[in-house]
Amino acid sequence: MVVPSSNSMRTKKTNAVRIPTVDLSLERSELLELVIKACEQYGFFKAVNHGVPEEVISRLENEGIEFFSKSTSEKRQAGPAAPFGYGCRNIGPNGDMGDLEYLLLHTNPLSISDRSKTISNDPNNFSCAVNDYIEAVRELACEVVELVAEGLWVPDKYAVSKLIRDAHSDSVLRINHYPPTKSSSKWEPSIGFGEHSDPQILTILRSNEVGGLQICTQEGLWIPVAPDPTEFFVMVGDALQVMTNGRLRSVRHRVMRSTIRKGRVSTMYFAAPPPSSWITPLPKMVSAQRPSEYRPFTWAHYKQAAYSLRLGHSRLDLFRAKHPLLL
């Protein structure tokens, strides 16, 4: 069912509204309706009864904590992130900065095995923990997009999930660490990671008990998301917005930092298609009454365009069918 999370009380100060929580163990017809509703209204929901073993989650988090606990010189041996490996503060190639450090890994097992040699003192344990986590959250991502396809009456419910499962998928895993800040009696928020949407199909996010994540509603209100270390948050990405011809909207989000004594650790699985895959609205989502909003493009082309812009800039506008530059 969809229920309000603990931060859902509406107040004059935050204008917070209900963030949907979807129980994935519900009866199918009810589940389809709730997933579509959450993705249409927010592009975001918390997934409970997701089936990912707690042991798989804790192993990866422990590996992440162990890495970020190393000295700066040790961590730098795993970088710079170009794009994969260790990065600190720099977000992308365009001058965006954040109050964080991170590991970015391609989900290909051979790439993970190679990267683990500079990340962990026990590369085999690290690789196993990462691969087990990726396998579990990939299945969760596929389950969600199959629910979306079924809920939208797409004839082939595997039309999107087969791109994620493809051996050449361009999916990546990112582990962010927002270090603790100095204690202060005054709450002074700063930007940990600036406003953006994710370009991929879907994001599966999890964090420890430290908050900071905020999502933006279609009305422009920023909503704080209460952390829940036992559950996952699902975010619609730009590619899924295109595939559904704008029926589902990618969610804009950010991470705000306050004066806390414990660091925030979050893990994102970005489900993406192979680079050569064409991203275009599914035939079921296009009609005479609702023509395609976007011109076709490959994932490689969109990713190149997306990462050529700074955070906060609209990327999908460049690919709209009626973009001014194309008229």
C-alpha positions, 0 to 999 in steps of 0.5 A, spaced: 500 500 500 502 507 499 502 510 506 506 516 508 513 516 511 515 519 517 516 526 514 510 526 511 506 531 515 505 538 512 508 544 515 508 551 513 515 551 514 517 545 509 511 544 505 512 537 506 507 532 503 506 525 503 512 520 500 509 514 497 511 507 500 510 501 496 509 494 498 512 490 493 508 483 496 501 486 495 496 483 490 498 484 483 493 489 480 493 493 486 501 493 486 501 495 479 496 501 480 500 504 486 507 503 482 504 507 476 501 512 481 507 513 485 511 514 478 506 519 475 506 523 481 513 523 484 517 519 479 519 516 486 517 511 492 520 507 497 520 500 496 518 495 502 518 488 502 523 488 496 526 481 497 534 484 497 537 480 503 539 484 509 546 480 509 547 483 502 546 490 503 550 490 510 556 487 506 557 492 501 556 498 506 561 495 510 566 495 504 564 502 503 565 504 510 572 500 510 574 504 504 572 511 506 575 510 513 582 509 509 587 515 509 587 520 503 593 518 500 590 510 500 584 512 497 587 516 492 590 510 489 583 508 487 582 515 483 582 519 480 575 518 477 575 518 470 570 516 470 570 510 474 574 509 481 575 514 487 573 521 486 572 527 491 568 533 491 569 534 483 562 532 480 563 530 473 567 534 468 564 541 468 566 544 475 560 542 479 562 541 486 559 537 492 561 536 499 562 528 498 567 523 496 565 517 492 566 510 488 564 510 481 564 503 478 561 500 472 557 493 473 561 489 469 564 484 473 571 484 470 571 491 471 569 491 478 575 485 479 580 490 476 578 496 480 578 492 487 585 491 487 586 499 488 580 499 493 580 494 498 586 490 502 582 484 500 580 485 493 576 478 492 571 480 498 570 487 495 568 484 488 564 479 491 560 484 496 559 488 490 557 483 485 552 480 490 549 487 491 549 489 484 545 482 482 540 483 487 538 490 486 538 489 478 533 484 479 529 489 483 530 494 478 527 489 473 521 488 477 519 495 478 520 496 470 516 490 469 511 493 473 511 499 470 510 496 463 504 491 465 501 497 469 501 501 462 499 496 458 505 495 454 504 488 450 511 486 452 512 487 459 520 485 458 521 491 453 525 495 458 528 490 463 531 486 457 535 492 456 538 492 463 539 485 463 543 485 457 550 483 458 552 490 455 548 494 459 551 501 461 549 500 468 553 503 474 554 503 481 556 509 486 557 509 493 557 516 496 560 518 503 558 525 505 563 526 511 561 528 518 561 536 519 563 540 525 558 540 531 554 547 531 548 549 535 546 552 528 543 548 523 547 551 517 545 546 511 550 546 505 549 542 498 552 535 498 550 534 491 546 539 487 539 539 484 539 534 478 535 528 475 538 521 473 539 520 466 539 512 466 532 508 466 531 507 473 535 508 480 535 504 486 538 508 492 539 506 499 542 510 505 544 509 512 540 512 517 543 519 516 538 524 512 539 529 507 536 527 501 530 531 498 526 530 492 522 536 488 515 535 486 512 537 480 509 544 483 517 545 485 516 544 492 523 540 495 521 535 500 526 532 505 526 524 505 527 520 511 532 515 511 530 508 512 536 503 512 532 497 511 529 499 505 530 502 498 528 508 494 526 508 487 527 514 482 525 514 475 530 516 470 530 521 464 530 515 459 524 512 462 521 518 462 522 518 454 520 511 453 513 512 457 513 519 452 513 523 458 507 519 462 512 518 468 517 524 470 524 523 472 525 526 479 529 532 480 533 531 487 539 533 491 542 532 498 543 537 503 548 537 508 547 540 515 552 540 521 552 532 523 557 528 527 556 522 523 557 521 515 552 519 510 553 513 506 548 512 500 549 507 494 546 508 488 545 503 482 543 506 476 540 501 471 542 503 464 541 500 457 547 498 452 550 504 449 548 503 442 540 502 444 535 507 441 531 511 446 525 512 444 517 512 446 514 505 446 509 504 441 504 503 446 505 510 449 504 514 442 498 515 439 495 521 434 492 524 440 499 523 444 504 524 439 512 523 441 515 528 445 522 526 443 526 524 437 530 518 437 537 518 440 542 512 442 544 512 450 551 513 448 549 520 445 544 522 450 549 520 456 554 524 452 550 530 452 547 529 459 554 529 462 556 535 457 552 540 462 552 542 469 548 539 474 541 543 474 541 544 467 535 541 463 538 535 458 531 532 455 529 539 452 535 538 447 531 532 444 524 534 444 521 533 438 519 540 437 526 543 440 527 550 437 533 549 434 530 543 430 525 547 427 
